[in-house]
Amino acid sequence: MSDYKILNEQLRQLTEGIPHLISNLANASALLFHALENVNWAGFYLVEGDGLVLGPFQGNIACIEIPLGRGVCGSAVAQGKTLLVDNVHNFDGHIACDSASLSEIVVPIRKGGRVVGVLDIDSPIEGRFTEHDRLGLEQFARIIEDIWI
């Protein structure tokens, strides 16, 4: 089980006083990718217009643009809530950027009352993400919100 208290403290220390959003997101994705077990992608998508655009990430290649309301990421933005999907192949409208991914968790990131991006983590293990992960990653996203420029 991941120790999100430690991960979140590490993120705070990495980003404290650093005014470079993209650099902070890059380090945040690297932190998660190397700390979490059984993940093949960890990163961010940023809201641009009526869609999401690929941001900093670690892992396999990824889709560059995702329409709002489509896929797990676009649906998380449209619904404004964290989505935890045990098997992405059973998710209506799933976008297969990486055929090796089976489960996914997506956490919206907000600034000024609106969703500005998402934290997205994929795993090749079905049912990889739990309520423990949801709570820890939502706290992780709140730290990202505090440094969002």
Backbone bond lengths (Angstrom), bond angles and torsions (degrees), N, CA, C in turn:
res aa  C-N    CA-C-N  psi(-1)  N-CA   C-N-CA  omega(-1)  CA-C   N-CA-C  phi
1 M - - - 1.463 - - 1.529 108.88 -
2 S 1.293 116.69 133.01 1.458 122.45 -177.43 1.523 110.98 -70.55
3 D 1.331 115.55 142.04 1.459 121.57 177.87 1.528 108.31 -96.95
4 Y 1.319 115.40 90.53 1.462 120.26 -176.21 1.519 112.54 -71.41
5 K 1.309 117.53 -23.04 1.468 118.89 176.35 1.529 109.22 -61.65
6 I 1.326 116.59 -44.60 1.468 120.94 178.72 1.529 110.70 -68.68
7 L 1.341 117.02 -45.73 1.470 120.54 179.46 1.528 111.56 -58.53
8 N 1.317 116.00 -43.76 1.461 119.75 -178.57 1.523 111.44 -67.22
9 E 1.319 117.41 -36.53 1.463 120.58 176.03 1.528 110.21 -67.23
10 Q 1.314 117.43 -40.05 1.465 120.72 176.92 1.525 110.44 -61.55
11 L 1.333 116.81 -41.95 1.463 120.04 178.02 1.526 110.88 -62.35
12 R 1.314 116.93 -43.79 1.479 120.00 178.24 1.530 110.12 -57.62
13 Q 1.328 116.57 -45.70 1.461 120.62 -178.28 1.530 111.77 -66.80
14 L 1.336 117.23 -36.70 1.468 120.96 178.77 1.518 112.97 -67.18
15 T 1.325 116.88 -33.57 1.468 120.38 -170.85 1.525 114.18 -105.22
16 E 1.298 118.01 -12.59 1.466 120.98 -176.39 1.522 111.07 -58.21
17 G 1.322 114.90 120.99 1.455 121.10 176.97 1.519 114.86 76.21
18 I 1.316 118.15 7.05 1.463 121.68 -179.94 1.528 108.82 -100.12
19 P 1.334 118.40 112.75 1.466 121.15 -173.81 1.533 114.43 -90.61
20 H 1.321 118.61 26.24 1.464 121.53 -176.47 1.524 109.68 -115.54
21 L 1.321 116.17 100.14 1.459 121.83 -173.68 1.521 112.63 -56.84
22 I 1.318 118.09 -51.98 1.467 121.13 -175.70 1.527 110.07 -61.62
23 S 1.307 118.04 -41.84 1.465 121.28 177.78 1.523 110.94 -63.22
24 N 1.313 117.14 -42.14 1.460 120.99 178.09 1.527 111.54 -63.86
25 L 1.338 116.89 -41.71 1.466 120.08 178.25 1.530 110.90 -66.49
26 A 1.320 117.03 -36.91 1.464 120.85 178.04 1.525 110.41 -63.12
27 N 1.317 116.80 -46.75 1.469 119.79 178.35 1.523 111.65 -65.91
28 A 1.319 116.77 -37.27 1.471 120.08 178.99 1.528 110.76 -63.68
29 S 1.331 117.04 -42.31 1.463 119.50 179.48 1.524 110.82 -67.43
30 A 1.324 118.14 -38.83 1.465 121.13 177.18 1.522 110.93 -64.35
31 L 1.317 116.48 -41.59 1.464 120.99 178.33 1.521 110.72 -57.59
32 L 1.323 116.69 -49.35 1.466 120.56 -179.31 1.529 112.11 -66.62
33 F 1.315 116.31 -44.76 1.460 120.55 -176.37 1.535 111.82 -59.48
34 H 1.310 115.55 -39.16 1.465 119.43 -177.40 1.524 113.45 -88.45
35 A 1.325 117.92 -17.69 1.466 120.60 -178.09 1.526 112.86 -94.10
36 L 1.323 117.34 -31.21 1.462 120.62 -176.38 1.526 110.45 -89.01
37 E 1.308 116.05 139.06 1.458 121.06 178.12 1.520 110.70 -83.07
38 N 1.308 115.13 149.11 1.473 122.41 173.68 1.526 113.80 57.03
39 V 1.326 116.55 45.50 1.465 120.21 171.82 1.528 108.33 -121.07
40 N 1.328 116.26 145.77 1.456 119.95 176.86 1.530 112.22 -118.52
41 W 1.332 116.93 3.94 1.456 120.70 176.98 1.523 108.47 -162.34
42 A 1.326 116.11 134.66 1.468 121.71 174.60 1.518 107.01 -146.80
43 G 1.321 115.88 123.81 1.453 117.55 -179.50 1.507 113.36 -179.68
44 F 1.328 113.70 -159.91 1.455 121.05 -171.01 1.521 111.42 -132.02
45 Y 1.317 114.31 145.84 1.457 122.34 166.55 1.525 106.11 -118.80
46 L 1.332 116.35 139.11 1.463 122.28 -176.33 1.521 109.95 -111.50
47 V 1.324 116.64 137.04 1.463 121.20 178.81 1.524 109.04 -71.16
48 E 1.334 115.09 126.60 1.463 122.53 172.98 1.520 107.07 -137.07
49 G 1.315 116.64 115.39 1.458 120.58 -178.61 1.515 111.02 61.07
50 D 1.324 116.72 -125.38 1.468 120.26 -178.37 1.532 111.66 -103.62
51 G 1.334 115.65 31.98 1.455 119.58 178.67 1.514 112.89 -155.94
52 L 1.312 113.44 -177.63 1.459 121.64 176.33 1.520 108.79 -111.97
53 V 1.330 115.73 143.01 1.459 122.33 177.65 1.523 107.97 -121.86
54 L 1.316 115.41 138.94 1.457 121.98 -179.31 1.521 111.29 -55.74
55 G 1.329 114.82 131.28 1.457 121.80 174.77 1.519 109.42 -112.30
56 P 1.322 117.14 -162.27 1.458 120.87 179.66 1.533 111.51 -59.84
57 F 1.337 115.26 141.77 1.463 120.07 -179.63 1.515 110.59 -157.94
58 Q 1.318 115.21 168.78 1.455 124.65 171.69 1.524 106.59 -128.29
59 G 1.315 116.92 137.84 1.456 119.61 176.70 1.504 112.87 128.12
60 N 1.317 114.93 -159.56 1.459 121.99 -178.41 1.522 111.11 -67.91
61 I 1.337 116.04 165.78 1.461 119.72 178.98 1.529 109.90 -57.07
62 A 1.324 115.86 159.39 1.461 119.98 -172.30 1.523 111.45 -139.57
63 C 1.317 115.01 161.62 1.463 121.20 172.27 1.524 108.19 -63.92
64 I 1.319 116.33 142.00 1.463 120.37 -178.14 1.520 111.48 -88.61
65 E 1.320 117.53 -39.93 1.461 121.37 -179.85 1.524 110.19 -126.01
66 I 1.323 115.42 138.75 1.472 121.86 177.29 1.528 107.60 -133.38
67 P 1.315 118.41 123.83 1.468 120.21 177.36 1.534 110.84 -67.53
68 L 1.315 116.50 144.69 1.461 120.22 175.17 1.520 108.83 -60.96
69 G 1.324 115.97 137.58 1.454 121.30 -179.89 1.514 113.72 89.24
70 R 1.350 118.58 -6.61 1.466 121.85 -179.93 1.521 110.19 -112.06
71 G 1.316 116.06 147.59 1.457 120.62 -179.54 1.514 110.90 66.06
72 V 1.309 115.73 178.95 1.459 119.98 -179.66 1.523 109.99 -68.92
73 C 1.346 116.95 -42.59 1.470 119.62 -179.44 1.522 112.58 -64.17
74 G 1.332 116.44 -50.31 1.467 120.13 -179.98 1.516 112.62 -63.42
75 S 1.333 116.48 -33.60 1.473 120.96 177.98 1.524 111.23 -70.39
76 A 1.332 117.12 -37.63 1.474 120.28 178.02 1.525 110.58 -62.41
77 V 1.331 116.73 -38.58 1.467 120.03 177.36 1.524 109.82 -67.34
78 A 1.329 117.10 -48.14 1.465 121.24 -177.66 1.522 111.71 -60.99
79 Q 1.346 116.23 -38.70 1.460 120.54 -179.18 1.528 112.65 -87.10
80 G 1.319 117.23 -15.06 1.457 121.55 179.16 1.515 113.84 65.60
81 K 1.340 116.56 30.98 1.467 118.70 -179.16 1.524 110.38 -147.77
82 T 1.324 114.85 161.50 1.454 121.72 177.29 1.521 109.95 -66.62
83 L 1.320 115.23 134.82 1.462 120.97 175.30 1.521 108.60 -116.31
84 L 1.319 115.36 126.66 1.459 123.48 177.91 1.524 106.13 -116.61
85 V 1.324 116.95 113.90 1.464 122.13 -173.07 1.525 109.28 -117.21
86 D 1.333 115.95 118.54 1.467 120.93 -178.84 1.519 112.90 -70.16
87 N 1.343 116.75 -36.64 1.461 121.04 179.36 1.526 107.89 -142.66
88 V 1.326 115.53 107.83 1.463 120.03 -174.84 1.529 112.58 -63.78
89 H 1.329 117.45 -23.10 1.462 119.90 -179.80 1.524 111.62 -70.71
90 N 1.319 117.09 -15.91 1.459 122.06 175.91 1.525 112.52 -96.74
91 F 1.344 117.46 1.61 1.461 122.19 -178.98 1.522 108.70 -89.23
92 D 1.321 116.25 120.32 1.461 121.13 -179.16 1.528 109.98 -61.32
93 G 1.316 116.74 123.43 1.456 121.32 179.19 1.515 114.37 86.65
94 H 1.330 117.10 11.73 1.460 120.83 179.50 1.528 110.75 -56.29
95 I 1.336 115.80 137.88 1.458 122.33 176.61 1.526 106.73 -106.75
96 A 1.310 117.11 117.20 1.469 121.60 -175.62 1.524 110.66 -86.80
97 C 1.323 116.21 86.60 1.465 120.12 175.81 1.524 110.08 -77.74
98 D 1.326 116.66 -32.01 1.461 122.37 -179.71 1.525 107.63 -139.15
99 S 1.313 116.87 113.56 1.466 120.40 -175.95 1.520 112.88 -66.35
100 A 1.330 118.21 -14.47 1.468 121.24 179.16 1.532 112.44 -78.74
101 S 1.325 117.39 -17.83 1.469 120.25 -177.89 1.523 110.83 -77.15
102 L 1.336 115.58 132.73 1.466 120.99 177.80 1.516 112.38 -115.72
103 S 1.335 117.29 -37.02 1.464 119.07 179.33 1.523 109.10 -125.22
104 E 1.340 114.69 159.89 1.460 119.51 -172.95 1.524 109.90 -154.59
105 I 1.329 114.57 146.65 1.457 120.63 170.69 1.527 106.91 -130.94
106 V 1.331 115.96 134.15 1.458 121.98 -179.11 1.527 108.16 -130.18
107 V 1.346 115.53 126.29 1.468 122.00 -177.71 1.529 108.99 -118.23
108 P 1.339 117.78 119.93 1.468 120.16 176.57 1.526 111.64 -64.22
109 I 1.328 115.07 146.88 1.461 122.96 175.17 1.521 106.33 -116.91
110 R 1.324 115.90 128.79 1.466 120.85 -174.99 1.527 111.35 -116.25
111 K 1.319 114.45 148.94 1.457 121.73 172.53 1.524 106.52 -146.67
112 G 1.312 116.59 130.86 1.454 119.97 179.47 1.520 113.41 60.11
113 G 1.333 117.30 32.00 1.451 121.89 176.70 1.519 115.89 82.84
114 R 1.336 117.89 1.01 1.465 119.28 178.92 1.522 110.55 -126.40
115 V 1.318 116.34 155.41 1.460 121.12 178.35 1.529 108.17 -75.37
116 V 1.343 116.21 125.78 1.466 121.70 -178.43 1.529 112.00 -111.59
117 G 1.324 115.93 -10.39 1.454 120.18 179.95 1.512 110.35 -179.43
118 V 1.332 115.20 -178.64 1.462 120.31 176.32 1.523 109.92 -138.53
119 L 1.313 114.23 149.20 1.452 122.96 167.04 1.524 105.76 -93.93
120 D 1.318 116.93 126.78 1.458 122.23 -175.21 1.525 109.19 -126.77
121 I 1.327 116.94 129.52 1.462 121.37 177.28 1.521 108.51 -133.23
122 D 1.334 115.35 131.16 1.468 122.87 -178.97 1.523 109.94 -116.04
123 S 1.322 114.32 154.77 1.464 120.82 176.97 1.523 110.37 -140.31
124 P 1.332 116.91 146.43 1.455 120.14 174.21 1.529 112.42 -81.22
125 I 1.339 116.85 2.07 1.464 123.33 -178.41 1.528 109.07 -103.91
126 E 1.308 117.87 123.24 1.462 121.46 176.73 1.527 109.63 -63.84
127 G 1.330 116.84 135.14 1.461 121.92 178.14 1.520 113.77 70.07
128 R 1.326 118.61 23.10 1.469 122.86 -175.56 1.532 112.92 -62.96
129 F 1.324 118.01 -35.82 1.462 120.93 -171.89 1.522 111.46 -96.67
130 T 1.341 115.22 140.54 1.460 123.10 -175.36 1.524 110.28 -122.15
131 E 1.315 114.01 178.34 1.472 120.27 174.73 1.531 110.13 -61.54
132 H 1.309 117.42 -35.43 1.479 122.23 176.36 1.531 109.62 -58.99
133 D 1.334 116.69 -44.26 1.462 120.51 177.77 1.526 110.79 -64.91
134 R 1.323 116.80 -43.20 1.466 119.86 179.83 1.525 110.82 -57.01
135 L 1.315 116.97 -49.88 1.471 120.58 -178.52 1.519 111.71 -62.59
136 G 1.330 117.04 -44.44 1.461 120.87 -179.49 1.515 112.95 -66.36
137 L 1.326 116.46 -41.23 1.461 120.17 -178.95 1.526 112.08 -74.79
138 E 1.317 117.75 -27.97 1.466 119.22 173.50 1.530 109.95 -67.15
139 Q 1.312 118.16 -37.39 1.470 120.76 174.60 1.529 110.35 -65.61
140 F 1.324 116.23 -41.07 1.466 121.70 176.84 1.532 109.62 -57.29
141 A 1.328 116.46 -45.19 1.466 121.45 179.73 1.525 111.73 -64.27
142 R 1.332 118.09 -34.00 1.463 120.18 178.01 1.531 110.52 -64.37
143 I 1.327 117.50 -35.09 1.471 120.48 176.37 1.527 109.54 -65.68
144 I 1.326 116.24 -42.51 1.467 120.72 177.07 1.531 110.03 -59.84
145 E 1.312 117.03 -41.23 1.474 120.14 178.49 1.514 111.64 -59.31
146 D 1.317 116.58 -38.33 1.474 120.38 -179.23 1.529 112.78 -65.76
147 I 1.334 117.41 -25.56 1.464 119.83 -178.50 1.529 112.31 -103.17
148 W 1.352 116.53 -1.77 1.473 120.53 -177.45 1.523 109.41 -63.39
149 I 1.295 117.27 130.20 1.467 122.25 -177.19 1.521 109.51 -101.48
